[in-house]
Amino acid sequence: MKEYKTIQEISGPLVFVEVDEPVGYDEIVEIKLSDGSTKRGQVLESGEDIVSLQVFEGTDELDRSSSVRFLGETMKMPVTEDLLGRVLSGRGEPIDGGADIVPDERRDIIGSAINPHAREYPDEFIQTGVSAIDGMNTLVRGQKLPIFSGSGLPHNELALQIARQADVRDDIGAGEGDEDEEFAVIFGAMGITQEEANEFLEEFERTGALERSVVFQNLADDPAVERIVTPRMALTTAEYLAYEKDYHVLVILTDMTNYCEALREIGAAREEVPGRRGYPGYMYTDLANLYERAGRIEGKEGSVTQIPILTMPGDDDTHPIPDLTGYITEGQIYIDRRLESEGREPPVNVLPSLSRLMDDGIGEGYTREDHGDVANQLYAAYAEGNDLRDLVNIVGREALSERDNRFLDFADDFEEELIDQGWTTNRSLEETLDISWDLLSTLPKSELKRIDDEFVEKYYVEEEAEEAEATA
Amino acid sequence: MSKAETPDTEDGGRITNVSGPVVESKGLDARMNDVVRVGDEGLMGEVIEIEGDVTTIQVYEETSGISPGEPVVTTGSPLSVELGPGILDSIYDGVQRPLDILEEEMGDFLDRGVDAPGIDLEKKWDFTPTVEEGDDVSEGDIIGTVPETESIDHKVMVPPGEGGEVAEAKDGKFTVEDPVVILEDGTEITMLQEWPVRKARPVERKQTPRTPLVTGQRILDTLFPIAKGGTAAIPGPFGSGKTVTQHQLAKWSDADIVVYVGCGERGNEMTEVIDDFPELEDPKTGKPLMSRTSLIANTSNMPVAARESCIYTGITLAEYYRDMGYDVALMADSTSRWAEAMREISSRLEEMPGEEGYPAYLAAALAEFYERGGRVETLGGEDGSISVIGAVSPPGGDFSEPVTQNTLRIVKTFWALDADLAERRHFPAINWNDSYSLYKSQLDDYFADEVNDEWAETRQWAVGVLDEENELQEVVQLVGKDALPEDQQLTLEVARYIREVFLQQDAFHDIDTYCSLDKQYELLRLIRKFNDLAFDALDAGVPVDEIQNVDSAPRLFDIPTEDDWEPLAEEIDEGLEEDFSELV
C-alpha cells in the first residue's frame, strides 16, 4: 500500500490528494499527521490524478506534509454477537475500556438494498405500552417509525420508554411460538450532548438493558463528518444480529437532524449544487439508504425495526429533513409543544401521527377484533373535539350545542386519560382499548359510526354513558 | 435486462473518474444513450454525455470500490427492454431484471454485476398463428396468439419496420427466440422484440378517449372521472394516501393490463403489492390480479440511475400491450422521485440548474412521458389505450413546486390529496374543492347510456351542495352551526351525508373497497332524495331538528358496506317516503 505525501488542498472536511495509481471510489484512507497520530477518511471522488477525501475526525492539524495511505477496501464494521453490551465511538471503536473486539466478520457498512421480492411484509404487533402508539399508531416488527420532535421536547424519554417496554405479545396474534423474546437495542447517537448520552446510558444500565444493547456514540463535540458513518455502522450491526443471529433488533437513531447537517456540510465543502435550503439534492436517496435498512426477510427469524428521532427546526414539518423522512418512513409520531406545556406524558399529538403498517398488524388474529374501528373512531372524535376548541375561544361554551359540548369534553378527557399515562406506565393493549371504550362511551352510540355495531354492543360501557348523560 | 452480449469490436475505454453513480471514461467509442459495461465487474451504465474524448456514464449499480483505470466497454445499443410473453405476472427492477431470478442468483440482498434476461428464454409457449401462407402482413399486424396468463392472450405482432408476404406460419410450442412466422424475403419473426425505452413505440394515430376508466372509487368515478387513455396526477403530502389510492386503482380499475411502477418508494410497500396481488381477484375476470399485472419495483435505496430509467421501462411495456389492442393502465408512484433522480444525476454532471435545482429539461421530460399515454389506433389497426396515473410527492405538501406545476400543465385529471382530510381520517383524502377532471363532458354520454340519464345532473347537484357547504363552513367557524338559518343548517346536514356516506370509502373493507357505478349512482340519488324531501318538509314548517332525526336517513351509512345493497336501497327509499309523510 503506497503512501502519498502529495496533499494538494485542504478545505473544510475535504482533502485533495494527488495520486499516481488508481484508487477505488468509497475506499478508506488513513492519514498520518506529523505528530504521529492518525485520522481516517473516505474517498468521495476518484480521478486519475486527484482524489478527494472526506476526513472523519475533521481536518484540524492536517498539513501538506501529512501522509495518506489508501487501505484498498471500503469502510467495514467488525461484527460479532459480543458487541452486545458494548459502548463504541461513532466510528465503531470501543470506548468503554472493555476488551478488544474479536470480529466474526467484517461487513461493508454501505449495505445492499434488500430485494423487495425477498422481503416479508411486517405484520407482527409490537406492544410499546404507550397508548398513543399501541392504540392509534401501532408499531410492527420491521417498521421504520420516526419520532418528529422539536428542540427542548422530551423525545428521548419517549424513545427510552419504548426501548424499555417494547414487547412482542406471544399470547395474542402472530407472535406464536416465540418465547419471551427481548429486543436487542442498537442505539446510534449522532451529535447529541454528553448529558443526553449519559441519560441513555444510565437508563440502559439501570434497567439492565445494556447487556442487550450496542451503543454508538458520536457526541456534539465529535467531528461532524463522522456522523455520516455512525448510523451505517449501527445498521450494519443491526442487520448482522437480525439476519445472522436471529435477534429482533430495535434501532434508535438520534438525532437525524444532526446527520443531515453533516451531509450539508460535506456537500457545501464539495461545492455541490445545493437543493432545498442548502441540503444536497441526493439527501432523499441518502436517507432512504438508511431508513430502508429496516425490515424482515423471508425465511429469517430476526427483524430490524427503526425508530429514528429528529428535531424539526422551528417545529416545521415542511422543512426538508422531516419532509423527506416522512416520504420514506412508514409513518411518524409527533411530539407536540402544547401537550408538553400542559404536562402530558408522553406529549404525543395523535392527529398528524400515523403508522402506515398499522392496518395489517391489528385486528382479529393480530391484536383484538375492535382495534381498527376503535382507533378510527378515536381519531374522528378527537379531531372534531379539537376543532371545536377554536370555536369555543370565540363564542364560549354556552353557545355550543349539547352535542358539541360532548365532543369538547371528549377531547379533554382523551388527552387526560389516554395520552397522559406517564413515563413509567406500561399499558397492555387491552388496558389501552378498555380506556378507549370508557372514553368513547361518553358519546352516544349513534355517534360511533366508524365502529361495527357488533363491537359497540360488546364493548360499549353503559355506566360511562349514563354518567356523561347526567353531567351534561 | 437485454443487451448483455460482449461487443464484437474492441471499442473499450478506461475509467478516468468516479463520483457516485457518475463515471467518466476516456477512449470509449460509444453513442449517446448506449448501454455500457463499467469496470471489472461489468456494472451496467448508460452514456449520458460525450465531450471530446471524455464519455460520461450514469451507472445503474452501486459504484463503491470502482477505480480509475478499469475498463469500460459499449454494447452498441441503447437501453432497451425485451418484449414478449412472460412480462405479465413478473416483478422487475428499474432495468427489467426479474427480481425473483435476482433473488435466486444473489440472495436476499441486491448485489451488483449480475445480469438476467427480462424474459425467460427457455420457456416454451403455445403459439397459434392467425395468419397463413400468402397473407400480406405489415408492421404492427397481429400474426398469432399465445395464452400468456389465465386471463390475457398475448398477441404476437410484426415488429415495427418489418412486413411482407407470409411464407410460413408455424403452430405449436416454441421459445421466444424461435421463428414462428417466416416472410417471403426470409425475415424470421419471433415472439421476442426489443425496444429502446426512451423512444415511444409508433402508432397509426391518436384518438379522443370517450370511455371512462372505471375505478370503483366513488369520488373518482362520479366527481373526477378519468378516461381510458387519459392522464391523471395524484399529488399529496406524505401520509395523505397516495400509495393506497394507486393500489386501489391497480386493483379495481377495469383496464385489461396494469403496469405498476414503484419508483423510489418504500420496500415494504412493494412487498405488500407482491404479496397481495397474486391473492386478489381481477374484478373483471375473476382471475388472479397478477395475471394482468406487471410490476416494476425500484425502491428508494436501489441505485438512483435505475430509478431514472424505471419510468421509461414501465411506459414501454405499457405501449407494447397497447399495441395489441388492450386498455392499459400505468401507475407511477412516484414521479417526484423520478424527477429527483434526474436532478441528482444532473447536479453530478454540474449542469446549470433550473427551478429548485431541477434540470431545465424537467418540464420537457414530464410532458414527453405523459404524452406517451393516450388512446390510439395502433399500426395494426387495433384500438388500444394507456391511461397514465402519476403520483406526485411535493415537498412539504406545497403544490407550487416545479414537479407538481409542470405535471398540472399536462394532465387532464387532478386528484388533490389533502393532509387535513387525512388527519381526520377522511379517506380517500381527495379534496373535492381542489380536484378537477377535464374528461367529464366527453364521458357523460357513456354514463348516460350505461348507468342513468341523470348521472351528470346528479353529480352537478352534489358538487353544488359541497360548494355551498364550503362557503357556509367559514361562517360556522365564526359563529357556530346553530346560529345559521334553518335551510342552511339543512344544507350542511345534506353535505355531511355526501361527505361521510358517499365520498368516504374504506379501502380496507371487503365490500366497500369497490363500488359499482350503479351503486354509486343509487347512493347519490338517495341522498338527493333525502335532500328534496327534507327541504319540502322544511317549507311545510317542520323544524330542522326533527328533519335531522328521521330514522331512515342514517341507514344510508349501511349501503356502502352492504354486498346485497339493492333491497336495502329500496327499503331506505320507502323508509324516507314514510318518515317524511309522517312529519309533514
Chai-1 contact restraints between the chains, C-beta under 6 A:
chainA,res_idxA,chainB,res_idxB,connection_type,confidence,min_distance_angstrom,max_distance_angstrom,comment,restraint_id
A,P22,B,S67,contact,1.0,0.0,6.0,A-B,restraint_1
A,P22,B,P68,contact,1.0,0.0,6.0,A-B,restraint_2
A,P22,B,G69,contact,1.0,0.0,6.0,A-B,restraint_3
A,V23,B,S67,contact,1.0,0.0,6.0,A-B,restraint_4
A,G24,B,G65,contact,1.0,0.0,6.0,A-B,restraint_5
A,G24,B,S67,contact,1.0,0.0,6.0,A-B,restraint_6
A,Y25,B,V18,contact,1.0,0.0,6.0,A-B,restraint_7
A,Y25,B,T63,contact,1.0,0.0,6.0,A-B,restraint_8
A,Y25,B,I66,contact,1.0,0.0,6.0,A-B,restraint_9
A,D26,B,S64,contact,1.0,0.0,6.0,A-B,restraint_10
A,E45,B,S19,contact,1.0,0.0,6.0,A-B,restraint_11
A,S46,B,V18,contact,1.0,0.0,6.0,A-B,restraint_12
A,S46,B,S67,contact,1.0,0.0,6.0,A-B,restraint_13
A,S46,B,P68,contact,1.0,0.0,6.0,A-B,restraint_14
A,G47,B,N17,contact,1.0,0.0,6.0,A-B,restraint_15
A,E48,B,T16,contact,1.0,0.0,6.0,A-B,restraint_16
A,E48,B,P68,contact,1.0,0.0,6.0,A-B,restraint_17
A,T74,B,S64,contact,1.0,0.0,6.0,A-B,restraint_18
A,T74,B,G65,contact,1.0,0.0,6.0,A-B,restraint_19
A,I110,B,S64,contact,1.0,0.0,6.0,A-B,restraint_20
A,S112,B,F109,contact,1.0,0.0,6.0,A-B,restraint_21
A,S112,B,L110,contact,1.0,0.0,6.0,A-B,restraint_22
A,A113,B,L110,contact,1.0,0.0,6.0,A-B,restraint_23
A,A113,B,N301,contact,1.0,0.0,6.0,A-B,restraint_24
A,A113,B,M302,contact,1.0,0.0,6.0,A-B,restraint_25
A,I114,B,F109,contact,1.0,0.0,6.0,A-B,restraint_26
A,I114,B,G267,contact,1.0,0.0,6.0,A-B,restraint_27
A,N115,B,L99,contact,1.0,0.0,6.0,A-B,restraint_28
A,N115,B,E103,contact,1.0,0.0,6.0,A-B,restraint_29
A,N115,B,L110,contact,1.0,0.0,6.0,A-B,restraint_30
A,P116,B,G267,contact,1.0,0.0,6.0,A-B,restraint_31
A,P116,B,M270,contact,1.0,0.0,6.0,A-B,restraint_32
A,P116,B,T271,contact,1.0,0.0,6.0,A-B,restraint_33
A,P116,B,A297,contact,1.0,0.0,6.0,A-B,restraint_34
A,P116,B,T299,contact,1.0,0.0,6.0,A-B,restraint_35
A,H117,B,I91,contact,1.0,0.0,6.0,A-B,restraint_36
A,H117,B,L99,contact,1.0,0.0,6.0,A-B,restraint_37
A,H117,B,D100,contact,1.0,0.0,6.0,A-B,restraint_38
A,H117,B,E103,contact,1.0,0.0,6.0,A-B,restraint_39
A,A118,B,E103,contact,1.0,0.0,6.0,A-B,restraint_40
A,A118,B,D108,contact,1.0,0.0,6.0,A-B,restraint_41
A,R119,B,G267,contact,1.0,0.0,6.0,A-B,restraint_42
A,R119,B,T271,contact,1.0,0.0,6.0,A-B,restraint_43
A,Y121,B,T271,contact,1.0,0.0,6.0,A-B,restraint_44
A,Y121,B,E272,contact,1.0,0.0,6.0,A-B,restraint_45
A,Y121,B,D275,contact,1.0,0.0,6.0,A-B,restraint_46
A,V273,B,S347,contact,1.0,0.0,6.0,A-B,restraint_47
A,V273,B,P353,contact,1.0,0.0,6.0,A-B,restraint_48
A,V273,B,G357,contact,1.0,0.0,6.0,A-B,restraint_49
A,G275,B,G357,contact,1.0,0.0,6.0,A-B,restraint_50
A,G281,B,R343,contact,1.0,0.0,6.0,A-B,restraint_51
A,G281,B,E344,contact,1.0,0.0,6.0,A-B,restraint_52
A,G281,B,S347,contact,1.0,0.0,6.0,A-B,restraint_53
A,G281,B,G357,contact,1.0,0.0,6.0,A-B,restraint_54
A,Y282,B,E344,contact,1.0,0.0,6.0,A-B,restraint_55
A,Y284,B,E340,contact,1.0,0.0,6.0,A-B,restraint_56
A,T285,B,V304,contact,1.0,0.0,6.0,A-B,restraint_57
A,A288,B,S300,contact,1.0,0.0,6.0,A-B,restraint_58
A,A288,B,N301,contact,1.0,0.0,6.0,A-B,restraint_59
A,N289,B,N301,contact,1.0,0.0,6.0,A-B,restraint_60
A,E292,B,G267,contact,1.0,0.0,6.0,A-B,restraint_61
A,E292,B,S300,contact,1.0,0.0,6.0,A-B,restraint_62
A,E292,B,N301,contact,1.0,0.0,6.0,A-B,restraint_63
A,I297,B,D108,contact,1.0,0.0,6.0,A-B,restraint_64
A,T318,B,G396,contact,1.0,0.0,6.0,A-B,restraint_65
A,D323,B,P395,contact,1.0,0.0,6.0,A-B,restraint_66
A,D323,B,G396,contact,1.0,0.0,6.0,A-B,restraint_67
A,G326,B,F238,contact,1.0,0.0,6.0,A-B,restraint_68
A,Y327,B,F238,contact,1.0,0.0,6.0,A-B,restraint_69
A,Y327,B,S393,contact,1.0,0.0,6.0,A-B,restraint_70
A,I328,B,S300,contact,1.0,0.0,6.0,A-B,restraint_71
A,L351,B,E423,contact,1.0,0.0,6.0,A-B,restraint_72
A,P352,B,E423,contact,1.0,0.0,6.0,A-B,restraint_73
A,L354,B,G239,contact,1.0,0.0,6.0,A-B,restraint_74
A,D359,B,F508,contact,1.0,0.0,6.0,A-B,restraint_75
A,N376,B,R425,contact,1.0,0.0,6.0,A-B,restraint_76
A,Y379,B,R425,contact,1.0,0.0,6.0,A-B,restraint_77
A,A380,B,R425,contact,1.0,0.0,6.0,A-B,restraint_78
A,A383,B,R424,contact,1.0,0.0,6.0,A-B,restraint_79
A,V395,B,G480,contact,1.0,0.0,6.0,A-B,restraint_80
A,A399,B,G480,contact,1.0,0.0,6.0,A-B,restraint_81
A,S401,B,D482,contact,1.0,0.0,6.0,A-B,restraint_82
A,K449,B,F557,contact,1.0,0.0,6.0,A-B,restraint_83
